[in-house]
Amino acid sequence: QRQMCIRDRFKAYKKYWMGYVDFTGRSSCSDYWFAYLVNVLITWCPYIVVAVVGIISSSIGSSALAIISLILGLIMWVYTIGEFLPGLAVIVGSLHDTGYTWPYIFTIFIPFVGWIILLVLLCKPTKVESPFNNS
């Protein structure tokens, strides 16, 4: 059963990238949070490596390390830009799964509390009677 759960998680991450611009579907809470976790690991771990390499290159004056740090940073920047749309699509899908429509994504712009409101909405369980859950 554990192996099946891990396989399901990788299917969820594959679905994250396959539904790149699918703003009409739905994503379960676990699909959203697993994709978010993987993207945080993919994004922040290399950024830490880039920062460390950059610090080392500046302290020893190595231009080769500085160039490597710059190239790695640019690659990570491109990845971050590339994951914006699927990230937005999975947030909208998660809102659909909990019975809310896509405009609720704009709650994040409410000063001070918007991100908390959106976080609470993304943590809610599936709402079966929602019109978005008929598929």
C-alpha positions in Angstrom: 0.0 0.0 0.0 2.9 2.4 0.8 4.3 1.8 -2.7 1.0 2.6 -4.3 0.8 5.8 -2.3 4.3 6.9 -3.6 3.3 6.0 -7.1 0.1 8.1 -6.7 2.2 11.0 -5.5 4.4 10.8 -8.6 1.3 10.6 -10.8 0.1 13.8 -9.0 3.3 15.6 -9.9 3.1 14.3 -13.5 -0.5 15.6 -13.6 0.8 18.9 -12.3 3.0 19.4 -15.4 0.6 17.7 -17.9 -2.2 20.1 -16.8 0.1 23.1 -17.5 -2.7 25.5 -18.4 -5.8 23.5 -17.4 -7.8 26.0 -15.3 -11.1 24.0 -15.6 -10.2 20.8 -13.8 -9.7 20.1 -10.1 -6.8 19.1 -7.9 -7.1 17.4 -4.6 -5.6 19.0 -1.5 -2.8 16.3 -1.4 -2.1 16.8 -5.2 -1.6 20.5 -4.6 0.6 20.1 -1.5 2.8 17.4 -3.0 3.4 19.4 -6.1 4.2 22.4 -3.9 6.6 20.4 -1.8 8.5 19.0 -4.8 8.7 22.4 -6.4 10.1 24.0 -3.2 12.7 21.3 -3.0 13.6 21.6 -6.7 13.7 25.4 -6.5 15.3 26.2 -3.1 18.0 23.4 -2.8 19.8 24.5 -6.0 19.4 28.2 -5.0 21.2 27.4 -1.8 24.0 25.7 -3.8 24.2 28.7 -6.2 24.5 31.0 -3.2 27.2 28.9 -1.6 29.2 28.7 -4.9 28.8 32.4 -5.4 30.1 33.1 -1.9 33.0 30.8 -2.4 33.8 32.3 -5.8 33.8 35.8 -4.4 36.0 34.9 -1.4 38.7 33.2 -3.5 38.3 35.4 -6.5 37.5 32.6 -8.9 35.8 33.8 -12.1 35.1 30.2 -13.2 33.0 29.6 -10.1 31.3 32.9 -10.5 30.3 31.9 -14.1 29.1 28.5 -12.9 27.0 30.2 -10.2 25.5 32.6 -12.7 24.6 29.8 -15.1 23.0 27.7 -12.4 21.1 30.8 -11.2 19.8 31.5 -14.7 18.7 27.9 -15.1 16.8 28.0 -11.8 15.3 31.4 -12.7 14.0 29.9 -16.0 12.6 26.9 -14.1 10.8 29.2 -11.6 9.3 31.2 -14.4 8.2 27.9 -16.1 6.5 26.6 -13.1 4.3 29.7 -12.6 1.5 28.7 -14.9 1.1 25.1 -13.7 1.3 26.4 -10.1 -1.5 28.8 -10.8 -3.5 26.0 -12.6 -3.1 23.6 -9.6 -4.2 26.4 -7.2 -7.3 27.0 -9.3 -7.9 23.3 -9.5 -7.6 23.0 -5.7 -10.0 25.8 -5.2 -12.5 24.1 -7.6 -12.1 20.9 -5.5 -13.1 22.7 -2.4 -16.1 24.3 -4.0 -14.7 27.8 -4.7 -14.3 29.5 -8.1 -11.1 30.8 -9.5 -11.5 34.5 -8.5 -10.8 33.4 -4.9 -7.2 33.3 -6.0 -7.1 37.1 -5.7 -7.7 36.9 -1.9 -3.9 36.8 -1.7 -3.9 40.5 -2.6 -5.8 41.4 0.6 -3.2 43.2 2.7 -1.7 41.2 5.7 -4.3 38.4 5.8 -4.9 37.5 2.1 -2.2 34.8 2.0 -3.7 33.3 5.2 -7.2 33.2 3.7 -5.9 31.5 0.5 -3.9 29.0 2.6 -7.1 28.1 4.6 -9.1 27.7 1.4 -6.3 25.4 -0.1 -6.4 23.2 3.0 -10.1 22.6 3.0 -11.3 19.0 2.1 -13.0 18.1 -1.1 -16.6 19.4 -1.4 -18.4 16.6 -3.2 -21.6 18.5 -4.0 -19.6 21.3 -5.7 -20.5 21.8 -9.4 -16.8 21.6 -10.2 -16.6 18.0 -8.9 -18.8 16.4 -11.4 -15.9 15.3 -13.6 
